[in-house]
Amino acid sequence: MISPVDEILVRWEKDGAISPLRFSWGGRSWQVDSVGRSWRDDTGCHILCTVGGAAVYELILTPALAWQVRPPAGPLAG
């Protein structure tokens, strides 16, 4: 299930990469522990982020410049 992100803080790197630092969604705030694989396709720029020590979220910056999140399958960490 993909949902809109309520708020997000990212760092734009000199090489154009996006490094998410934290985001809020579903009434909770999440600190990004690490950033993994990223890719681009027709639906936007996808970034895998580890939060809560183990849960992997997919953050998506759409072509309309809106952020979305796909939560991990299973129980949420944190």
DSSP file (Angstrom, degrees, kcal/mol; ACC not computed):
  #  RESIDUE AA STRUCTURE BP1 BP2  ACC     N-H-->O    O-->H-N    N-H-->O    O-->H-N    TCO  KAPPA ALPHA  PHI   PSI    X-CA   Y-CA   Z-CA
    1    1 A M              0   0    0      0, 0.0     2,-0.4     0, 0.0    68,-0.0   0.000 360.0 360.0 360.0 121.6    0.0    0.0    0.0
    2    2 A I        +     0   0    0     68,-0.2    68,-0.2    66,-0.0    66,-0.0  -0.836 360.0 177.4 -98.3 133.1    1.5    3.3   -1.1
    3    3 A S  E     -A   69   0A   0     66,-2.4    66,-3.0    -2,-0.4     2,-0.1  -0.910  34.5 -94.0-132.1 157.5    0.5    6.4    0.9
    4    4 A P  E     -A   68   0A   0      0, 0.0     2,-0.3     0, 0.0    64,-0.3  -0.452  39.7-120.5 -68.3 144.9    1.4   10.1    0.9
    5    5 A V        -     0   0    0     62,-2.1    20,-0.2     1,-0.1    62,-0.2  -0.697  12.4-149.6 -82.6 137.6    4.1   11.2    3.2
    6    6 A D  S    S-     0   0    0     18,-2.1     2,-0.3    -2,-0.3    19,-0.2   0.916  76.3 -11.3 -73.8 -43.6    3.0   13.8    5.8
    7    7 A E  E     -E   24   0B   0     17,-1.3    17,-2.8     2,-0.0     2,-0.3  -0.985  65.2-171.6-156.0 147.2    6.4   15.5    6.1
    8    8 A I  E     -E   23   0B   0     -2,-0.3     2,-0.5    15,-0.2    15,-0.2  -1.000  12.9-157.5-146.4 145.3    9.9   14.7    5.0
    9    9 A L  E     +E   22   0B   0     13,-2.9    12,-3.2    -2,-0.3    13,-1.5  -0.991  25.7 169.7-121.1 121.7   13.4   16.1    5.5
   10   10 A V  E     -E   20   0B   0     -2,-0.5     2,-0.5    10,-0.3    -2,-0.0  -0.886  29.3-135.9-128.4 159.9   16.0   15.2    2.8
   11   11 A R  E     -E   19   0B   0      8,-2.3     8,-2.9    -2,-0.3     2,-0.7  -0.978  16.7-144.3-114.3 128.0   19.5   16.3    2.0
   12   12 A W  E     -E   18   0B   0     -2,-0.5     6,-0.2     6,-0.2     2,-0.1  -0.835  20.8-143.3 -92.0 119.3   20.3   16.9   -1.7
   13   13 A E    >   -     0   0    0      4,-3.0     3,-2.0    -2,-0.7    -1,-0.0  -0.368  22.0-110.1 -80.7 160.3   23.8   15.8   -2.4
   14   14 A K  T 3  S+     0   0    0      1,-0.3    -1,-0.1     2,-0.1    -2,-0.0   0.801 119.1  55.9 -60.1 -30.1   26.2   17.6   -4.9
   15   15 A D  T 3  S-     0   0    0      2,-0.1    -1,-0.3     1,-0.0     3,-0.1   0.406 124.6-102.0 -84.5   3.8   25.9   14.7   -7.3
   16   16 A G  S <  S+     0   0    0     -3,-2.0    -2,-0.1     1,-0.3     2,-0.0   0.339  76.7 139.4  94.0  -6.5   22.1   15.0   -7.4
   17   17 A A        -     0   0    0     -5,-0.1    -4,-3.0     1,-0.1     2,-0.5  -0.355  47.9-133.2 -69.1 152.7   21.4   12.0   -5.1
   18   18 A I  E     -E   12   0B   0     -6,-0.2    -6,-0.2    -3,-0.1    -1,-0.1  -0.934  16.3-168.0-110.3 127.3   18.7   12.4   -2.5
   19   19 A S  E     -E   11   0B   0     -8,-2.9    -8,-2.3    -2,-0.5     2,-0.1  -0.894  13.4-147.7-116.7 100.6   19.4   11.3    1.1
   20   20 A P  E     -E   10   0B   0      0, 0.0   -10,-0.3     0, 0.0     3,-0.1  -0.436  16.8-179.6 -64.5 138.2   16.2   11.1    3.3
   21   21 A L  E     -     0   0B   0    -12,-3.2    11,-2.6     1,-0.4     2,-0.3   0.758  62.9 -19.9-107.1 -41.1   16.9   12.0    6.9
   22   22 A R  E     -EF   9  31B   0    -13,-1.5   -13,-2.9     9,-0.2    -1,-0.4  -0.975  57.3-173.2-163.3 159.5   13.5   11.6    8.5
   23   23 A F  E     -EF   8  30B   0      7,-2.2     7,-3.4    -2,-0.3     2,-0.4  -0.985  15.8-137.7-152.3 158.4    9.8   11.5    7.5
   24   24 A S  E     +EF   7  29B   0    -17,-2.8   -18,-2.1    -2,-0.3   -17,-1.3  -0.964  30.1 153.8-122.5 143.2    6.4   11.4    9.1
   25   25 A W  E >   + F   0  28B   0      3,-2.4     3,-1.4    -2,-0.4   -20,-0.1  -0.945  61.3  14.3-164.1 138.9    3.5    9.2    8.0
   26   26 A G  T 3  S-     0   0    0     -2,-0.3     3,-0.1     1,-0.3   -21,-0.0   0.811 130.0 -56.2  62.8  31.3    0.5    7.7    9.6
   27   27 A G  T 3  S+     0   0    0      1,-0.2     2,-0.3     0, 0.0    -1,-0.3   0.561 118.7  98.6  80.1   7.1    0.8    9.8   12.7
   28   28 A R  E <   -F   25   0B   0     -3,-1.4    -3,-2.4     2,-0.0     2,-0.4  -0.927  63.9-136.2-127.8 152.4    4.4    8.7   13.4
   29   29 A S  E     -F   24   0B   0     -2,-0.3     2,-0.4    -5,-0.2    -5,-0.3  -0.882  18.1-160.0-106.7 141.3    7.8   10.2   12.8
   30   30 A W  E     -F   23   0B   0     -7,-3.4    -7,-2.2    -2,-0.4     2,-0.5  -0.982   9.2-148.4-125.7 126.8   10.6    8.0   11.5
   31   31 A Q  E     -F   22   0B   0     -2,-0.4    21,-0.6    -9,-0.2     2,-0.6  -0.809  26.2-125.8 -88.0 129.5   14.4    8.7   11.7
   32   32 A V  E     -B   51   0A   0    -11,-2.6    19,-0.2    -2,-0.5     3,-0.1  -0.677  24.8-175.1 -80.4 120.1   16.2    7.2    8.8
   33   33 A D  E     -     0   0A   0     17,-2.9     2,-0.3    -2,-0.6    18,-0.2   0.878  67.7  -9.7 -80.5 -41.5   19.1    5.0   10.0
   34   34 A S  E     -B   50   0A   0     16,-1.3    16,-2.8   -13,-0.0     2,-0.5  -0.992  59.3-130.8-156.6 156.5   20.5    4.2    6.6
   35   35 A V  E     +B   49   0A   0     -2,-0.3    14,-0.2    14,-0.2     3,-0.1  -0.936  29.4 175.5-112.7 131.7   19.8    4.6    2.9
   36   36 A G  E     -     0   0A   0     12,-3.4    -1,-0.1    -2,-0.5    13,-0.0   0.163  45.1  -6.3-107.3-135.5   20.1    1.6    0.6
   37   37 A R  E     -     0   0A   0     10,-0.1    11,-2.5    -2,-0.0    -1,-0.3  -0.227  58.0-172.0 -63.7 147.1   19.4    1.1   -3.1
   38   38 A S  E     +B   47   0A   0      9,-0.2     2,-0.3    -3,-0.1     9,-0.2  -0.978   7.9 167.7-138.0 153.9   17.7    3.7   -5.2
   39   39 A W  E     -B   46   0A   0      7,-1.9     7,-3.4    -2,-0.3     2,-0.4  -0.976  23.9-130.5-157.4 164.1   16.3    3.7   -8.7
   40   40 A R  E     +B   45   0A   0     -2,-0.3     2,-0.2     5,-0.2     5,-0.2  -0.953  31.2 150.6-122.9 142.7   14.2    5.7  -11.1
   41   41 A D  E >   -B   44   0A   0      3,-2.2     3,-1.4    -2,-0.4    -2,-0.0  -0.805  63.9 -68.6-148.5-167.2   11.3    4.6  -13.3
   42   42 A D  T 3  S+     0   0    0      1,-0.3     3,-0.1    -2,-0.2    -2,-0.0   0.738 128.8  54.8 -64.4 -22.1    8.1    6.1  -14.8
   43   43 A T  T 3  S-     0   0    0      1,-0.3     2,-0.3    19,-0.1    -1,-0.3   0.554 118.5 -96.0 -90.7  -7.4    6.6    6.4  -11.3
   44   44 A G  E <   -B   41   0A   0     -3,-1.4    -3,-2.2    18,-0.2     2,-0.6  -0.892  57.8 -29.8 136.4-163.4    9.4    8.4   -9.8
   45   45 A C  E     -BC  40  61A   0     16,-2.4    16,-2.6    -2,-0.3     2,-0.4  -0.877  56.4-157.9 -98.4 120.5   12.6    8.2   -7.8
   46   46 A H  E     -BC  39  60A   0     -7,-3.4    -7,-1.9    -2,-0.6     2,-0.4  -0.837  10.7-176.6-105.4 135.3   12.6    5.3   -5.4
   47   47 A I  E     -BC  38  59A   0     12,-2.8    12,-3.0    -2,-0.4     2,-0.5  -0.990  17.4-144.4-134.8 124.9   14.8    5.1   -2.3
   48   48 A L  E     - C   0  58A   0    -11,-2.5   -12,-3.4    -2,-0.4     2,-0.4  -0.770  24.2-175.5 -88.7 130.7   15.0    2.2    0.2
   49   49 A C  E     -BC  35  57A   0      8,-3.0     8,-3.0    -2,-0.5     2,-0.5  -0.981  20.5-140.9-130.3 137.2   15.5    3.4    3.8
   50   50 A T  E     +BC  34  56A   0    -16,-2.8   -17,-2.9    -2,-0.4   -16,-1.3  -0.850  27.9 173.7 -95.2 130.4   16.1    1.5    7.0
   51   51 A V  E >>  +BC  32  55A   0      4,-2.9     3,-1.4    -2,-0.5     4,-1.3  -0.935  58.5  21.3-131.2 155.7   14.3    2.9   10.1
   52   52 A G  T 34 S-     0   0    0    -21,-0.6    26,-0.3    -2,-0.3    -1,-0.1   0.732 123.8 -72.1  61.6  21.8   13.9    1.6   13.6
   53   53 A G  T 34 S+     0   0    0      1,-0.2    -1,-0.3     2,-0.1     3,-0.0   0.201 127.0  21.5  83.5 -17.9   17.0   -0.6   13.2
   54   54 A A  T <4 S+     0   0    0     -3,-1.4     2,-0.2     1,-0.1    -2,-0.2   0.555  87.0 101.8-151.3 -30.7   15.3   -3.1   10.8
   55   55 A A  E  <  -C   51   0A   0     -4,-1.3    -4,-2.9    -5,-0.1     2,-0.6  -0.473  54.3-149.0 -74.6 134.9   12.2   -2.0    8.9
   56   56 A V  E     -C   50   0A   0     -6,-0.2     2,-0.3    -2,-0.2    -6,-0.2  -0.916  14.5-172.6-108.2 119.9   12.8   -1.0    5.3
   57   57 A Y  E     -C   49   0A   0     -8,-3.0    -8,-3.0    -2,-0.6     2,-0.6  -0.817  18.1-138.2-106.1 148.3   10.5    1.7    3.8
   58   58 A E  E     -CD  48  70A   0     12,-2.3    12,-2.6    -2,-0.3     2,-0.4  -0.942  17.3-163.4-106.7 116.3   10.4    2.7    0.2
   59   59 A L  E     -CD  47  69A   0    -12,-3.0   -12,-2.8    -2,-0.6     2,-0.5  -0.837   6.4-163.8 -98.4 137.2   10.2    6.4   -0.3
   60   60 A I  E     -CD  46  68A   0      8,-2.8     8,-2.5    -2,-0.4     2,-0.8  -0.981  14.9-159.0-128.3 123.0    9.1    7.6   -3.7
   61   61 A L  E     -CD  45  67A   0    -16,-2.6   -16,-2.4    -2,-0.5     6,-0.2  -0.902  27.8-147.8 -96.9 110.3    9.5   11.1   -5.1
   62   62 A T    >   -     0   0    0      4,-2.8     3,-2.3    -2,-0.8   -18,-0.2  -0.244  26.2-104.9 -76.8 164.2    6.8   11.2   -7.9
   63   63 A P  T 3  S+     0   0    0      0, 0.0    -1,-0.1     0, 0.0   -19,-0.1   0.752 124.1  60.5 -58.7 -23.0    7.1   13.2  -11.2
   64   64 A A  T 3  S-     0   0    0      2,-0.1     3,-0.1     1,-0.0    -2,-0.1   0.331 120.5-112.9 -84.4   7.4    4.6   15.6   -9.6
   65   65 A L  S <  S+     0   0    0     -3,-2.3     2,-0.4     1,-0.3    -4,-0.0   0.803  73.5 135.8  63.1  33.6    7.2   16.2   -6.8
   66   66 A A        -     0   0    0     -4,-0.0    -4,-2.8   -62,-0.0     2,-0.4  -0.906  51.5-130.3-107.2 139.1    5.0   14.6   -4.2
   67   67 A W  E     + D   0  61A   0     -2,-0.4   -62,-2.1    -6,-0.2     2,-0.3  -0.730  27.2 179.8 -91.1 138.1    6.5   12.1   -1.7
   68   68 A Q  E     -AD   4  60A   0     -8,-2.5    -8,-2.8    -2,-0.4     2,-0.4  -0.898  12.6-147.4-129.6 160.7    4.9    8.8   -1.1
   69   69 A V  E     -AD   3  59A   0    -66,-3.0   -66,-2.4    -2,-0.3   -10,-0.2  -0.992   8.5-161.1-133.3 140.1    5.9    5.9    1.2
   70   70 A R  E     - D   0  58A   0    -12,-2.6   -12,-2.3    -2,-0.4   -68,-0.2  -0.969  27.2-143.5-113.8 111.7    5.5    2.1    0.8
   71   71 A P        -     0   0    0      0, 0.0   -14,-0.1     0, 0.0     3,-0.1  -0.247  26.7 -89.9 -71.5 162.8    5.8    0.6    4.4
   72   72 A P        -     0   0    0      0, 0.0     2,-0.2     0, 0.0   -15,-0.1  -0.312  43.9-104.1 -67.4 154.9    7.5   -2.7    5.0
   73   73 A A  S    S+     0   0    0    -17,-0.1   -17,-0.1    -3,-0.1    -3,-0.0  -0.553  87.7  18.1 -74.5 146.1    5.5   -5.9    4.9
   74   74 A G  S    S-     0   0    0     -2,-0.2     0, 0.0    -3,-0.1     0, 0.0  -0.419 114.4  -4.6  90.0-167.9    4.7   -7.3    8.3
   75   75 A P  S    S-     0   0    0      0, 0.0     2,-0.3     0, 0.0    -2,-0.0  -0.292  74.7-116.4 -63.6 143.5    4.8   -5.6   11.7
   76   76 A L        -     0   0    0      1,-0.1     2,-0.1   -21,-0.1   -24,-0.0  -0.594  26.4-127.8 -81.3 139.9    6.1   -2.0   11.8
   77   77 A A              0   0    0     -2,-0.3   -24,-0.1     1,-0.2   -25,-0.1  -0.383 360.0 360.0 -79.0 162.5    9.3   -1.3   13.7
   78   78 A G              0   0    0    -26,-0.3    -1,-0.2    -2,-0.1   -26,-0.1   0.413 360.0 360.0 102.5 360.0    9.6    1.4   16.3
